[in-house]
Amino acid sequence: MRDGEKIAHIVKGVDVVIHAAAALPLCKENEIISTNLEGTRNILKASFDSGDSGVKRVIYISSTAVYGIPKKHPIIEDDPLIGVGPYGKSKIAAEEVCREYIEKGLNVTIIRPKTFLGPGRLGVFQILYDWVKSGKRIPIFGNGNNRYQLLAVEDLTEAIYRFALSESRETNSAFNIGAEVFGTVKEDVGALCHYANNGSRLFSFPAAPIKMVLRLLESLNLSPLYKWVYETADKDSFVSIDKIKRAINYQPKFSNVQTLINSYQWYLDNYKDIEGRSGVTHRVAWKQGALAVAKRFM
């Protein structure tokens, strides 16, 4: 996607472009900007240049990280965009480019998903699944009474499909998406531990000192958790999905608990194939770093 000529060739004869590629927060800042911003610009330019007989709609997968650490909930699409770190800022900048091309006449839908899980998606959640599988105590920041909305990848793909079929200019906008049924972190992750039925249970940590430690570990490249993850872990984080429900007659099928359990079960069923693989994408496990040492004492 950083090669404009290749992108122009790829979109020839294509009706709909679904742009979900991104350099994630664990990548270097220059890689994040060149991929998430300049790569998005290449895709939009190629789609626009394809002309009337070319691309009919681009669907850009942004992130609720564009809201930073908001002070009100639920978050609506018109709330301030305050990205945390290069990743969040790059997503905001890419959305601005999307709006530039909407003004030029290209049909562009921006989807801001909550953290989504599903078959094949590991990343930071593999750390949770690994600890649960091992029967460990699962640390949660604070008392766990904050509400943290997730999203099933099946619900995300259903929304993408519906937007892909849309010819309306009304869908040239930004839309939040997340589970409609979700509880507190204590309730939802506790339900996963109950499903595992192997002694795994929740363990509450005071949020402030843990965040201090994680900031230090991140600065030393010893933690797999980046700022937006640990800074929001003890806070409410959920969006309104009223706008997307109205726009495409959409209704999420999966709750937080169902999504966590389904994803965890996929992890168990495929454990032998994914064991030992690690990296910085959501397709593989993230290296646990200093958390691997902490795991021994849990």
N, C-alpha and C positions, 0 to 999 in steps of 0.2 A: 504493500500500500504506500510505501515511500517512493516507489518508482512510478512517476506519473505516466510514462509511456506504456508500461505494462498494464496499468489500471485502465487506460484508454482502450487498449486492445481487449481486455477482459470484459468490459461492459458492452461491447458490441453485440447487438442482438438480444440484450437482456431487458426484461420488462421492469423488474423490481430489484433493487440493490439493498440487501440487509447488511448493514455495517456494524459488526459486533467486535471487531478486532481492537485491541488496545495493549499498550505497554502498561503493566501493572505497577502499583506503588513501590514494589521491591526493586524495580529496574532503576537504572541511572537516570538522572533528571534530563539529560540531553536526549536519551532514548525515548523517554516519556513524551517530551515536547515534539520531537520529530515524527513520532508515530501517531500520537493521539491528536495533535493539532495539524501538522503539515500533511500527514497521511489522510486525515479526514478531508482536508482541502483538496487533495488530489482526487479523491473519490467523488466529491461533489462537483468538481470542475469537469471531470470526465463524463459524469452522468448528465450534466447540463449541456455539454458540448455534443452529446449523442443526438440531440435534436428531437423534433416532434415524433419521429418514428423510433426513437430509442427509449431510454429509461423513463418510465412513467412515475415512479416513486422511489425515494431513498428513505429507508428506515434506519435511523441512527440510534444505537443503544448507548445512552449516556449513563448516568449514575446518580443516585441520591447523595453521593458525596459532594455534589455541587452545592448542597445546602450547608455544608460545614457542620457545626455543632449548634443547631437551632435552639432557641429558647421557648418556642411554642409548638404545640402539637394539637391536632395532626398538621403536618406540613402540606401546604397547597402549592400549586405550580407557580403562583405569583409571589411567593415568599422570596426574600433576598437570597442571592447566590453568593456564598462566601466559601470558596474551596479551601480545604486544608492540604497543604503540601503541593508539590508539582502535579500529582495525579488529579486532585480535585480542581486545581486551577486550569489544567489542560482540558478537562471536560467542559468547563465553563467557556473557555476560548473556542473550543470546537463547536459548541452550541451557537455561539455568535456567528460562526462561519455558516452554519446551517441556516440561520435567519437571513444572512446576506443572500443566499441562493433562493430562499423562499421569495424574497423581494424581487429577484430576477425572473421568477416564474416557475422554478423547479418545485415539485411536490416533495416536501421533506417532513417526515414525522420523527419527533424526538421522544424516545421512551426513557424514563428515569426509573429503573428498577431498584427495589430494595435488594439486599444481598440474596442471591438466588442459589438454590441447591438442587441437585438431582443426579441421576446416573452419570458417572464419568466426571463429576465436578468435585474436586478435592480441595486444594489450597489450604487455607487456614482451618477449614472444617475437618480435614484429615487429622489434625492434631487432636481435636475434640474426640473424633471417632476412635483414634488410637488409644487415648486415655480411658474412654468408656470400655472399649474392648478388653483392656488390661485390668478392669475392675478398680481403677484408681478413683480417688476423690477428685472431683472436678471443681477447680477454683472459679468462683464468680466474684466479680467486683461489687463490693457493697453488699446490701441485703438481698439483691436479686429481684426487688419488687418493681424494677423499671420494665416497661413494655418495649420489646424490640421485635419489630415486624420483619419477617422473612418472606420468601417467594419461591414457589415451586417452579422449576424450569419448564415443566409442562404448561403451567399457566402463562408463563412469559411467551412461549412459542405460540400458544393459542392467540394471544393478543397480537403478536407479530403477523400471524397469518391473516387475521381480520383487517389489520391496517394495510397489508399488502393488497387486499382486494378492494380497498377504498379508492374511489376516484374523486372524493370530496375535498375541496380546499379547506374545509373545516378541520380536517385532520392534519393540516400543516401547522402543528403546534407542539408543545411539550406536554407529556402525560406521565404522571406518577403511576406506578404499579407495585402492588404488594399483596400479601395475603389479607383476606378480609377477617378471618378468625385467627386471633393470636392472643396470648396471655402475657404474663410476666416471664422474665428470664428464668426465675425460679420454677415456675409452673411448666414451661415448655421444655427446658433442658432436664428438669426433674422427671418429666414424662419419658424422655429418652432413656434416662438411667433406669427407670422402672421397667421399660421394655427390655433393656439389656439383661436385667435380672441376674447380675453377677457380682453384686456388692458395690458397684460404682454408685457414688452419691455426691451430692453437692457439698462444697466447702466454701464458706464465705470469708473473703479477705477484705480488710479495710481498703477502700479504693485509692486514697491519696498516696500512701507509701508505695503501693504496688505500681502506680503510674510513674512515680519518681524512678523506681528501679528500671521499669521498661523504657523510659526515656534514655536512661544511661546505656542500657543494653543496645538500644537501637542506634545510638550514636557510635557504639563500638562494633556495629554489625553483628551482634550476638543474639538478636531477637528476630523471630519471623513476623512479629506483629508491628505494623506501622502505626503512625500517630493517630490517624482517623479511627482505627479499630479500637485501640485501647482508651482513647479519650472519650469515646461514645459508649464504651462497654457497660458503664453503670448508669447511663442516662436513657430516658425515653427516646425512642427513635422509630417513628411511624408516620406514614403519609396518608393523606386522603386519596381514595381512588374513585371518588364520585365522578370526576371529569371523564376518565377513561370508560367507566361503566356507561355513561350517557352516550359517548361518542361512537362506540362500536358495539353497543348492546352486550357488554362483557361482564362475566361473573367468574371470579376465581373459584377453583374447585377444591383446593387443598389448604388446610390450616397449617400453622407453624408446626404443630406436633406431628401431623401426618407427613409433612415434608421432611422433618428431621429423621423420623423413623424410616421412611422409605429410602432416604439417602444413606442412612447408616446401614440398612440391610443390604443395599447394593454394595457398600464397602465390604461388608462381611462376605458376601457371595463372590466378590472378585479380589479378595485380599491377596491370594497367591500371585495374581497377575500384576498387582500394583506395588507389592512389597519391595522396598529398596529403591524405588524411583523417587527422585526429588528434583525440584527446580523452582522457578519463580512464576509459573503460570498456574491457572486453576485446574489444569488437566493432570497435574501431578501433586504429590505432597510437598509442602514447604518444609525446609529443614527446621527442626525445632530449636536448634541453637542451645542457648542456656536453659530453655524449658525442658530439654531432655535430661538435664541434671536434676531439675526440680521434680520431674516425674518420679524419680527413684524414691523420693521422700513422701509421696502422696499415696 
